[in-house]
Amino acid sequence: MISKFTPPFFIILFFSLTSIAQSQSWQFGVKGGLSLPNLTSSGGASDVSKGYKTISGLDFAAFGSYTISEKFSLEVDLEWSTQGGQKTGLQAIPANPDLAQFFPPGTLYLYANFTSTVRLQYLMMPVMIKNTMNLGSSEKWKLYVDCGLFGGLLMTANASASGSSKVYLDKEQTQPLGSLTVNFDSTGNIKNQLHKGNFGLEGNLGLLYQFRSAAVFAEAGGKYGFIDLQKNSQNGINHTGALIFRVGVELKL
C-alpha cells in the first residue's frame, strides 16, 4: 500500500532502477522551481472543504531518464513537492458539539471572517514516459512532453489561521453569536488527520537546449492526487493538486 511507503523505500527504489541499465543509455539531472498548489473539493464537499485558493512553495527533484528509442524515454524522479491551499474571508467552522447548548438545534457550522492556510510537503516518485522532438534542423533545440503516475508520502502538514472576527450562525452574517470579536491566530500540526499516502497523475511540457553531453531546460506542468486527503470525511473531502514551473540541467553519461 502506498500509505506504508517510507523515505528509505523511495531512495532504494530510485537507485535500484538507475543501476539496471547501461550507463550510456541514461541521463541524470536535477530540476527545481515554483509550485502553485490548491486543494480541490470533491464529492460530498461541504462549506468547510470548499473555497481554497492557490498558495506557493518550492518544488525540486533529482531524476534519471533511460532512453528507449530515438524519441521516447522513461523518467523516474525523486521529488519534494509543496501542496496545500488558503481561504480568506468568510468561511465555515464546524460547530463544537460540546457547546451545542449555546446554538439553535441542528447547527452544524458557524461562520467568521479570517484567513486559514494548509501547507503540505510530500516526497513523491513520478514514473513517466517522455516524448522528445527536435525543433528545426540543428537538433539543439528540443520540445518534450512527459506524463505518468506518482506515488507520494506526506512528510509534513501544518495549518495556520490569522485574523479576528465576530462569529455568525449564518452565511449571510445576520445572526451574530454574541457581540465579542474572536481572535483566530493559531498554528498546528494536522498530519494525524490526513492520509499518509497518495498517488496520482503528473505531466509536463518542456523546452530543452542540448549541448554535447549536457542539456538545460525549462518546463511547466501539473499534478493531481487521486486519494482523499482527509481521514474523516464528515466535513467534506479535498484532493491535492498543483501547477509546476521548473528549470533544470541534465547530464548524459
Backbone as CSV, one residue per row, in Angstrom:
resi,resn,N_x,N_y,N_z,CA_x,CA_y,CA_z,C_x,C_y,C_z
1,MET,0.846,-1.196,0.000,0.000,0.000,0.000,0.885,1.251,0.000
2,ILE,0.486,2.264,-0.730,1.269,3.497,-0.801,1.394,4.142,0.560
3,SER,0.337,4.041,1.385,0.353,4.704,2.672,1.414,4.142,3.603
4,LYS,2.017,2.954,3.259,3.033,2.354,4.103,4.430,2.623,3.575
5,PHE,4.570,3.365,2.488,5.876,3.699,1.956,6.643,4.547,2.961
6,THR,7.943,4.374,2.975,8.794,5.184,3.829,9.847,5.832,2.961
7,PRO,10.485,6.941,3.420,11.517,7.584,2.622,12.618,6.638,2.159
8,PRO,13.145,5.693,3.006,14.160,4.767,2.501,13.679,3.943,1.319
9,PHE,12.410,3.596,1.299,11.864,2.828,0.171,12.033,3.594,-1.127
10,PHE,11.688,4.883,-1.129,11.807,5.692,-2.335,13.260,5.752,-2.793
11,ILE,14.169,5.949,-1.857,15.580,6.099,-2.211,16.140,4.801,-2.773
12,ILE,15.822,3.672,-2.130,16.306,2.376,-2.594,15.756,2.063,-3.979
13,LEU,14.450,2.307,-4.180,13.838,2.031,-5.474,14.453,2.895,-6.556
14,PHE,14.691,4.166,-6.251,15.247,5.079,-7.238,16.617,4.606,-7.724
15,PHE,17.515,4.276,-6.785,18.859,3.880,-7.176,18.904,2.466,-7.739
16,SER,17.954,1.627,-7.389,17.871,0.304,-7.995,17.528,0.415,-9.468
17,LEU,16.563,1.289,-9.783,16.170,1.474,-11.179,17.317,2.030,-12.011
18,THR,18.119,2.901,-11.417,19.199,3.531,-12.178,20.391,2.608,-12.383
19,SER,20.405,1.452,-11.726,21.561,0.566,-11.833,21.325,-0.636,-12.730
20,ILE,20.133,-0.753,-13.332,19.815,-1.956,-14.087,20.079,-1.805,-15.577
21,ALA,20.567,-0.659,-15.998,20.811,-0.463,-17.426,22.214,0.065,-17.653
22,GLN,22.673,0.013,-18.894,23.982,0.543,-19.234,24.001,2.051,-19.076
23,SER,25.121,2.574,-18.575,25.180,3.988,-18.239,25.018,4.884,-19.465
24,GLN,25.466,4.433,-20.646,25.367,5.308,-21.808,23.931,5.539,-22.250
25,SER,22.972,4.759,-21.744,21.566,4.928,-22.092,20.835,5.826,-21.107
26,TRP,21.546,6.319,-20.132,20.906,7.094,-19.062,21.354,8.549,-19.075
27,GLN,20.411,9.413,-18.682,20.716,10.804,-18.380,20.271,11.068,-16.947
28,PHE,21.037,11.867,-16.234,20.709,12.206,-14.860,20.674,13.722,-14.718
29,GLY,19.841,14.208,-13.804,19.768,15.649,-13.644,19.027,16.079,-12.402
30,VAL,18.919,17.378,-12.272,18.173,17.991,-11.181,17.319,19.109,-11.777
31,LYS,16.204,19.397,-11.111,15.338,20.476,-11.550,14.610,21.038,-10.342
32,GLY,14.263,22.298,-10.413,13.574,22.926,-9.295,12.900,24.213,-9.709
33,GLY,11.962,24.637,-8.882,11.252,25.867,-9.188,10.073,26.091,-8.274
34,LEU,8.990,26.568,-8.850,7.841,27.055,-8.102,6.665,26.107,-8.231
35,SER,6.053,25.805,-7.093,4.801,25.050,-7.055,3.665,25.993,-6.677
36,LEU,2.569,25.933,-7.433,1.376,26.725,-7.145,0.224,25.755,-6.859
37,PRO,0.154,25.257,-5.617,-0.834,24.225,-5.302,-2.184,24.795,-4.897
38,ASN,-3.180,23.898,-4.911,-4.521,24.224,-4.456,-5.160,22.946,-3.942
39,LEU,-6.177,23.080,-3.104,-6.938,21.951,-2.597,-8.316,21.995,-3.237
40,THR,-8.606,21.031,-4.094,-9.899,20.983,-4.757,-10.859,20.120,-3.960
41,SER,-12.112,20.518,-3.905,-13.132,19.749,-3.200,-13.774,18.774,-4.172
42,SER,-14.200,17.618,-3.637,-14.767,16.577,-4.487,-16.154,16.211,-3.989
43,GLY,-16.645,15.026,-4.380,-17.971,14.592,-3.974,-18.155,14.643,-2.474
44,GLY,-19.309,15.092,-2.031,-19.554,15.231,-0.606,-18.945,16.479,-0.014
45,ALA,-18.579,17.441,-0.881,-17.958,18.669,-0.403,-18.907,19.431,0.522
46,SER,-18.328,20.038,1.540,-19.097,20.845,2.478,-18.558,22.256,2.481
47,ASP,-19.180,23.122,3.264,-18.688,24.503,3.375,-17.273,24.540,3.931
48,VAL,-16.899,23.539,4.722,-15.554,23.516,5.308,-14.493,23.211,4.250
49,SER,-14.798,22.313,3.316,-13.795,21.896,2.337,-13.781,22.745,1.074
50,LYS,-14.765,23.617,0.883,-14.825,24.459,-0.313,-14.061,25.771,-0.117
51,GLY,-13.716,26.400,-1.240,-13.233,27.775,-1.195,-11.743,27.967,-1.100
52,TYR,-10.927,26.908,-1.217,-9.483,27.080,-1.135,-8.939,27.723,-2.402
53,LYS,-7.930,28.577,-2.227,-7.243,29.236,-3.337,-5.774,28.828,-3.333
54,THR,-5.069,29.250,-4.371,-3.682,28.839,-4.567,-2.728,29.519,-3.587
55,ILE,-1.739,28.737,-3.100,-0.597,29.288,-2.379,0.644,29.050,-3.247
56,SER,1.834,29.246,-2.707,3.054,28.981,-3.470,4.077,28.311,-2.568
57,GLY,5.004,27.587,-3.191,6.049,26.906,-2.443,7.087,26.334,-3.395
58,LEU,8.045,25.598,-2.847,9.135,25.034,-3.635,8.768,23.655,-4.170
59,ASP,9.329,23.336,-5.327,9.237,22.002,-5.887,10.579,21.697,-6.542
60,PHE,11.250,20.623,-6.113,12.518,20.276,-6.733,12.678,18.758,-6.755
61,ALA,13.535,18.271,-7.676,13.651,16.837,-7.877,15.016,16.480,-8.447
62,ALA,15.458,15.256,-8.156,16.547,14.596,-8.858,15.912,13.522,-9.731
63,PHE,16.481,13.273,-10.910,15.832,12.333,-11.809,16.852,11.564,-12.642
64,GLY,16.402,10.423,-13.135,17.132,9.632,-14.107,16.218,9.327,-15.270
65,SER,16.755,9.422,-16.486,15.965,9.204,-17.690,16.665,8.155,-18.552
66,TYR,15.955,7.060,-18.871,16.519,5.974,-19.664,15.970,6.032,-21.088
67,THR,16.867,6.061,-22.078,16.467,6.163,-23.478,15.918,4.829,-23.974
68,ILE,14.670,4.845,-24.446,14.033,3.660,-25.005,14.204,3.621,-26.519
69,SER,14.007,4.770,-27.161,14.173,4.886,-28.605,14.617,6.310,-28.914
70,GLU,14.656,6.661,-30.197,15.112,7.998,-30.580,14.240,9.097,-29.980
71,LYS,12.944,8.831,-29.836,12.020,9.854,-29.354,11.496,9.608,-27.948
72,PHE,11.578,8.382,-27.475,10.935,8.059,-26.202,11.948,7.648,-25.151
73,SER,11.642,8.035,-23.903,12.474,7.652,-22.768,11.587,7.448,-21.546
74,LEU,12.127,6.767,-20.569,11.446,6.526,-19.298,12.143,7.348,-18.223
75,GLU,11.386,8.197,-17.526,11.970,9.066,-16.498,11.424,8.708,-15.122
76,VAL,12.329,8.615,-14.151,11.971,8.353,-12.754,12.523,9.499,-11.919
77,ASP,11.650,10.162,-11.152,12.031,11.311,-10.328,11.935,10.965,-8.840
78,LEU,12.739,11.631,-8.063,12.577,11.671,-6.610,12.356,13.134,-6.254
79,GLU,11.142,13.480,-5.849,10.682,14.872,-5.853,10.162,15.317,-4.485
80,TRP,10.519,16.539,-4.109,9.982,17.191,-2.926,8.974,18.234,-3.406
81,SER,7.715,18.100,-2.986,6.642,18.913,-3.561,5.822,19.601,-2.482
82,THR,5.546,20.884,-2.691,4.671,21.651,-1.813,3.238,21.563,-2.311
83,GLN,2.311,21.230,-1.409,0.889,21.171,-1.722,0.133,22.004,-0.675
84,GLY,-1.160,22.214,-0.896,-1.957,22.933,0.092,-2.864,23.969,-0.536
85,GLY,-3.367,24.880,0.297,-4.268,25.917,-0.175,-4.584,26.909,0.926
86,GLN,-5.303,27.956,0.560,-5.615,29.027,1.503,-7.032,29.546,1.265
87,LYS,-7.699,29.906,2.357,-9.005,30.562,2.290,-8.930,31.886,3.044
88,THR,-9.495,32.922,2.446,-9.522,34.243,3.064,-10.943,34.799,3.004
89,GLY,-11.400,35.344,4.120,-12.748,35.899,4.158,-13.700,34.986,4.898
90,LEU,-14.973,35.082,4.570,-15.995,34.302,5.265,-15.803,32.813,5.012
91,GLN,-15.760,32.025,6.068,-15.620,30.582,5.949,-16.280,29.873,7.109
92,ALA,-16.557,28.597,6.863,-17.296,27.791,7.835,-16.368,27.192,8.878
93,ILE,-16.896,27.076,10.099,-16.210,26.419,11.209,-17.155,25.351,11.751
94,PRO,-16.717,24.086,11.850,-17.598,23.066,12.426,-18.015,23.459,13.843
95,ALA,-19.300,23.385,14.118,-19.807,23.714,15.453,-19.380,22.638,16.442
96,ASN,-18.812,23.050,17.549,-18.358,22.121,18.582,-19.550,21.505,19.297
97,PRO,-19.708,20.168,19.257,-20.860,19.539,19.915,-20.921,19.822,21.415
98,ASP,-19.749,20.059,22.037,-19.725,20.330,23.466,-20.383,21.669,23.812
99,LEU,-20.554,22.527,22.796,-21.171,23.834,23.019,-22.561,23.916,22.395
100,ALA,-23.153,22.754,22.120,-24.442,22.713,21.425,-25.537,23.476,22.162
101,GLN,-25.412,23.570,23.478,-26.452,24.256,24.256,-26.523,25.743,23.931
102,PHE,-25.446,26.285,23.326,-25.426,27.716,23.018,-25.913,28.009,21.603
103,PHE,-26.184,26.968,20.793,-26.574,27.143,19.404,-28.014,26.691,19.213
104,PRO,-28.691,27.215,18.186,-30.017,26.695,17.828,-29.914,25.217,17.444
105,PRO,-30.941,24.423,17.684,-30.913,22.998,17.325,-30.588,22.806,15.841
106,GLY,-29.745,21.806,15.574,-29.388,21.488,14.194,-28.259,22.314,13.628
107,THR,-27.607,23.153,14.427,-26.497,23.971,13.936,-25.271,23.094,13.676
108,LEU,-24.806,23.049,12.416,-23.632,22.258,12.049,-22.374,23.121,11.904
109,TYR,-22.569,24.353,11.428,-21.434,25.220,11.167,-21.683,26.622,11.707
110,LEU,-20.568,27.250,12.098,-20.547,28.675,12.400,-19.727,29.361,11.303
111,TYR,-19.811,30.681,11.223,-19.149,31.398,10.139,-18.414,32.612,10.695
112,ALA,-17.224,32.860,10.126,-16.428,34.012,10.549,-15.505,34.426,9.413
113,ASN,-14.950,35.644,9.503,-14.046,36.187,8.504,-12.610,36.145,9.016
114,PHE,-11.781,35.311,8.406,-10.366,35.221,8.772,-9.635,34.506,7.637
115,THR,-8.335,34.290,7.802,-7.520,33.594,6.803,-7.027,32.274,7.372
116,SER,-7.197,31.203,6.620,-6.690,29.895,7.038,-5.847,29.304,5.918
117,THR,-4.723,28.696,6.278,-3.780,28.148,5.311,-3.408,26.727,5.689
118,VAL,-3.407,25.854,4.715,-2.925,24.481,4.879,-1.705,24.325,3.981
119,ARG,-0.566,23.922,4.562,0.678,23.749,3.795,1.192,22.330,4.034
120,LEU,1.325,21.576,2.934,1.725,20.177,2.989,3.025,19.988,2.208
121,GLN,3.869,19.068,2.677,5.084,18.716,1.963,5.079,17.211,1.707
122,TYR,5.240,16.841,0.436,5.238,15.433,0.041,6.584,15.036,-0.552
123,LEU,6.994,13.802,-0.288,8.070,13.154,-1.039,7.398,12.283,-2.085
124,MET,7.671,12.568,-3.361,6.971,11.891,-4.451,7.947,11.170,-5.368
125,MET,7.448,10.119,-6.003,8.214,9.417,-7.026,7.358,9.265,-8.280
126,PRO,7.453,10.196,-9.230,6.774,10.036,-10.516,7.563,9.088,-11.431
127,VAL,6.851,8.266,-12.169,7.420,7.424,-13.222,6.683,7.808,-14.505
128,MET,7.424,8.369,-15.479,6.778,8.988,-16.635,7.427,8.554,-17.946
129,ILE,6.615,8.476,-18.974,7.100,8.299,-20.342,7.283,9.686,-20.963
130,LYS,8.459,9.916,-21.572,8.771,11.221,-22.167,8.923,11.074,-23.679
131,ASN,8.292,11.976,-24.413,8.410,12.043,-25.866,9.145,13.336,-26.223
132,THR,10.305,13.214,-26.884,11.149,14.363,-27.215,11.208,14.549,-28.732
133,MET,11.031,15.797,-29.176,11.011,16.112,-30.607,11.985,17.242,-30.903
134,ASN,12.691,17.144,-32.039,13.596,18.207,-32.462,12.807,19.407,-32.972
135,LEU,13.324,20.608,-32.672,12.767,21.844,-33.219,13.763,22.395,-34.234
136,GLY,13.425,22.281,-35.505,14.356,22.732,-36.530,15.355,21.644,-36.891
137,SER,16.333,22.006,-37.725,17.291,21.035,-38.254,18.580,20.930,-37.446
138,SER,18.807,21.829,-36.493,20.069,21.821,-35.760,20.151,20.724,-34.710
139,GLU,19.011,20.196,-34.288,18.919,19.178,-33.238,19.435,19.683,-31.890
140,LYS,19.569,20.992,-31.753,19.964,21.574,-30.471,18.744,21.887,-29.607
141,TRP,17.737,22.487,-30.226,16.507,22.813,-29.507,15.535,21.649,-29.618
142,LYS,14.967,21.277,-28.484,14.041,20.151,-28.455,12.812,20.509,-27.607
143,LEU,11.703,19.970,-28.024,10.450,20.092,-27.279,10.099,18.714,-26.740
144,TYR,9.642,18.658,-25.485,9.280,17.351,-24.939,7.997,17.456,-24.119
145,VAL,7.342,16.325,-24.002,6.168,16.195,-23.150,6.297,14.869,-22.407
146,ASP,5.980,14.863,-21.133,6.019,13.621,-20.362,4.765,13.501,-19.514
147,CYS,4.421,12.267,-19.191,3.216,12.011,-18.408,3.337,10.650,-17.744
148,GLY,2.808,10.532,-16.530,2.842,9.260,-15.821,2.199,9.368,-14.457
149,LEU,2.409,8.344,-13.663,1.830,8.254,-12.322,2.892,8.514,-11.267
150,PHE,2.445,9.025,-10.112,3.358,9.203,-8.984,2.791,8.533,-7.735
151,GLY,3.706,8.123,-6.867,3.358,7.735,-5.502,3.916,8.794,-4.570
152,GLY,3.189,9.118,-3.512,3.610,10.199,-2.630,3.483,9.830,-1.161
153,LEU,4.389,10.350,-0.354,4.374,10.155,1.085,4.313,11.516,1.767
154,LEU,3.318,11.743,2.599,3.159,13.003,3.308,4.243,13.135,4.372
155,MET,5.059,14.195,4.285,6.160,14.402,5.226,5.790,15.384,6.335
156,THR,5.186,16.521,5.974,4.747,17.499,6.972,3.388,18.036,6.572
157,ALA,2.598,18.436,7.567,1.264,19.003,7.315,0.958,20.005,8.415
158,ASN,0.914,21.273,8.041,0.684,22.342,9.011,-0.491,23.217,8.589
159,ALA,-1.255,23.619,9.566,-2.377,24.525,9.340,-2.192,25.763,10.201
160,SER,-2.559,26.917,9.667,-2.459,28.170,10.419,-3.682,29.023,10.121
161,ALA,-3.980,29.914,11.050,-5.090,30.851,10.885,-4.658,32.208,11.417
162,SER,-5.234,33.255,10.853,-4.916,34.606,11.320,-6.126,35.508,11.098
163,GLY,-6.206,36.536,11.913,-7.298,37.486,11.792,-8.258,37.392,12.965
164,SER,-9.162,38.342,13.041,-10.177,38.367,14.093,-11.520,38.750,13.488
165,SER,-12.586,38.256,14.088,-13.903,38.454,13.503,-14.982,38.112,14.517
166,LYS,-16.157,38.672,14.332,-17.330,38.169,15.023,-17.714,36.818,14.422
167,VAL,-18.390,36.008,15.201,-18.836,34.691,14.755,-20.341,34.744,14.521
168,TYR,-20.762,34.125,13.393,-22.164,34.191,12.990,-22.760,32.789,12.870
169,LEU,-24.075,32.727,13.023,-24.802,31.475,12.870,-25.188,31.204,11.418
170,ASP,-25.074,32.197,10.540,-25.497,32.046,9.153,-24.480,32.660,8.204
171,LYS,-24.521,32.194,6.952,-23.618,32.704,5.924,-23.863,34.175,5.621
172,GLU,-25.086,34.602,5.787,-25.445,35.985,5.464,-24.963,36.970,6.512
173,GLN,-24.413,36.458,7.619,-23.865,37.267,8.714,-24.923,38.194,9.320
174,THR,-26.137,37.675,9.446,-27.230,38.446,10.052,-27.506,38.033,11.490
175,GLN,-26.891,36.903,11.923,-27.149,36.401,13.270,-25.826,36.232,14.021
176,PRO,-25.294,37.315,14.562,-24.034,37.193,15.302,-24.220,36.380,16.571
177,LEU,-23.201,35.597,16.890,-23.203,34.807,18.117,-22.560,35.659,19.210
178,GLY,-23.359,36.549,19.788,-22.840,37.470,20.780,-22.193,38.675,20.120
179,SER,-21.627,39.536,20.936,-21.039,40.778,20.431,-19.519,40.785,20.464
180,LEU,-18.910,39.713,20.960,-17.453,39.675,21.096,-16.781,39.345,19.769
181,THR,-15.567,39.871,19.589,-14.730,39.547,18.438,-13.731,38.470,18.835
182,VAL,-13.623,37.432,18.029,-12.752,36.290,18.327,-11.454,36.414,17.546
183,ASN,-10.325,36.189,18.234,-9.015,36.183,17.597,-8.716,34.761,17.113
184,PHE,-8.449,34.590,15.810,-8.243,33.260,15.232,-6.776,32.908,15.027
185,ASP,-5.845,33.740,15.478,-4.423,33.464,15.262,-4.024,32.139,15.914
186,SER,-3.516,31.208,15.103,-3.125,29.895,15.621,-2.317,29.148,14.574
187,THR,-1.544,28.175,15.017,-0.819,27.250,14.140,-0.928,25.860,14.726
188,GLY,-0.815,24.842,13.882,-0.910,23.478,14.388,-0.484,22.450,13.365
189,ASN,-0.110,21.271,13.863,0.258,20.134,13.037,-0.977,19.264,12.822
190,ILE,-1.356,19.033,11.573,-2.574,18.267,11.286,-2.257,16.957,10.560
191,LYS,-1.016,16.499,10.648,-0.608,15.310,9.910,-1.438,14.088,10.292
192,ASN,-1.788,13.958,11.590,-2.540,12.782,12.025,-3.993,12.793,11.536
193,GLN,-4.455,13.908,10.954,-5.812,13.984,10.419,-5.887,13.601,8.936
194,LEU,-4.716,13.406,8.310,-4.657,13.212,6.858,-4.068,11.845,6.512
195,HIS,-4.424,11.346,5.340,-3.838,10.103,4.865,-2.358,10.316,4.551
196,LYS,-1.527,9.350,4.942,-0.086,9.488,4.755,0.328,9.290,3.303
197,GLY,-0.385,8.436,2.577,-0.008,8.131,1.205,-0.919,8.790,0.186
198,ASN,-0.385,8.948,-1.012,-1.169,9.496,-2.117,-0.614,8.930,-3.418
199,PHE,-1.414,8.879,-4.442,-0.912,8.609,-5.777,-1.774,9.386,-6.764
200,GLY,-1.198,9.657,-7.925,-1.931,10.466,-8.879,-1.215,10.582,-10.193
201,LEU,-1.544,11.623,-10.932,-1.060,11.831,-12.294,-0.200,13.088,-12.350
202,GLU,0.915,13.005,-13.082,1.776,14.169,-13.308,2.131,14.267,-14.782
203,GLY,2.188,15.486,-15.304,2.590,15.705,-16.691,3.295,17.034,-16.853
204,ASN,4.207,17.121,-17.839,4.982,18.337,-18.056,5.197,18.580,-19.546
205,LEU,5.317,19.851,-19.911,5.690,20.272,-21.254,6.933,21.128,-21.124
206,GLY,7.986,20.792,-21.887,9.246,21.495,-21.686,9.984,21.839,-22.966
207,LEU,10.903,22.795,-22.821,11.799,23.223,-23.906,13.222,22.979,-23.451
208,LEU,14.023,22.300,-24.286,15.370,21.861,-23.900,16.387,22.317,-24.938
209,TYR,17.573,22.707,-24.446,18.693,23.022,-25.343,19.797,22.020,-25.079
210,GLN,20.210,21.307,-26.117,21.169,20.212,-25.991,22.593,20.659,-26.311
211,PHE,23.509,20.467,-25.358,24.938,20.592,-25.623,25.469,19.197,-25.977
212,ARG,26.779,19.023,-26.019,27.328,17.725,-26.408,26.926,16.627,-25.424
213,SER,27.150,16.816,-24.150,26.829,15.782,-23.158,25.974,16.323,-22.016
214,ALA,25.416,17.496,-22.213,24.565,18.094,-21.186,23.439,18.868,-21.860
215,ALA,22.439,19.194,-21.084,21.307,19.963,-21.600,20.735,20.806,-20.477
216,VAL,20.164,21.948,-20.837,19.419,22.780,-19.902,17.983,22.868,-20.411
217,PHE,17.046,23.026,-19.500,15.652,23.004,-19.915,14.786,23.807,-18.951
218,ALA,13.604,24.154,-19.440,12.561,24.781,-18.624,11.265,24.044,-18.934
219,GLU,10.451,23.826,-17.900,9.216,23.079,-18.108,8.097,23.631,-17.240
220,ALA,6.883,23.393,-17.702,5.678,23.730,-16.948,4.783,22.498,-16.955
221,GLY,4.127,22.260,-15.836,3.292,21.067,-15.763,2.330,21.123,-14.605
222,GLY,1.823,19.973,-14.271,0.863,19.892,-13.182,0.772,18.492,-12.638
223,LYS,0.155,18.369,-11.474,-0.064,17.071,-10.847,-1.371,17.103,-10.082
224,TYR,-1.972,15.928,-9.932,-3.245,15.817,-9.228,-3.267,14.501,-8.469
225,GLY,-3.634,14.558,-7.185,-3.691,13.372,-6.352,-5.073,12.750,-6.343
226,PHE,-5.125,11.423,-6.458,-6.399,10.704,-6.512,-6.954,10.331,-5.134
227,ILE,-6.096,10.321,-4.112,-6.504,9.867,-2.792,-7.184,10.998,-2.022
228,ASP,-8.293,10.685,-1.338,-8.928,11.666,-0.452,-7.924,12.123,0.594
229,LEU,-7.835,13.426,0.802,-6.840,13.966,1.726,-7.183,13.665,3.181
230,GLN,-8.421,13.914,3.574,-8.817,13.768,4.967,-9.160,12.317,5.315
231,LYS,-8.777,11.893,6.516,-9.203,10.591,7.018,-10.691,10.608,7.353
232,ASN,-11.148,11.703,7.940,-12.549,11.848,8.331,-13.253,12.738,7.312
233,SER,-14.238,12.157,6.613,-14.921,12.889,5.556,-16.156,13.637,6.051
234,GLN,-16.321,13.769,7.365,-17.525,14.396,7.918,-17.707,15.813,7.405
235,ASN,-16.604,16.542,7.252,-16.700,17.937,6.811,-16.228,18.122,5.376
236,GLY,-16.385,17.069,4.565,-16.021,17.174,3.161,-14.671,16.565,2.856
237,ILE,-14.333,16.504,1.566,-13.106,15.873,1.094,-12.389,16.827,0.136
238,ASN,-11.053,16.867,0.253,-10.216,17.624,-0.668,-9.201,16.710,-1.331
239,HIS,-8.736,17.148,-2.502,-7.656,16.463,-3.207,-6.536,17.465,-3.473
240,THR,-5.299,16.967,-3.432,-4.151,17.824,-3.709,-3.977,18.008,-5.210
241,GLY,-3.337,19.083,-5.586,-3.016,19.366,-6.977,-2.172,20.615,-7.059
242,ALA,-1.414,20.770,-8.140,-0.541,21.934,-8.259,-0.134,22.164,-9.701
243,LEU,0.106,23.424,-10.036,0.817,23.799,-11.250,2.290,23.937,-10.893
244,ILE,3.173,23.488,-11.799,4.605,23.456,-11.515,5.368,24.182,-12.620
245,PHE,6.331,25.017,-12.219,7.219,25.689,-13.162,8.645,25.471,-12.682
246,ARG,9.474,24.792,-13.529,10.817,24.421,-13.098,11.847,24.649,-14.201
247,VAL,13.101,24.818,-13.778,14.244,24.812,-14.690,15.202,23.744,-14.196
248,GLY,16.034,23.228,-15.122,16.926,22.153,-14.698,18.081,21.934,-15.642
249,VAL,18.920,20.982,-15.255,20.075,20.589,-16.061,20.113,19.075,-16.100
250,GLU,20.551,18.536,-17.247,20.587,17.097,-17.469,21.956,16.719,-18.034
251,LEU,22.561,15.643,-17.501,23.874,15.180,-17.952,23.744,13.790,-18.529
252,LYS,24.390,13.576,-19.681,24.392,12.251,-20.324,25.693,11.542,-19.965
253,LEU,25.563,10.322,-19.465,26.745,9.567,-19.063,27.214,8.630,-20.187
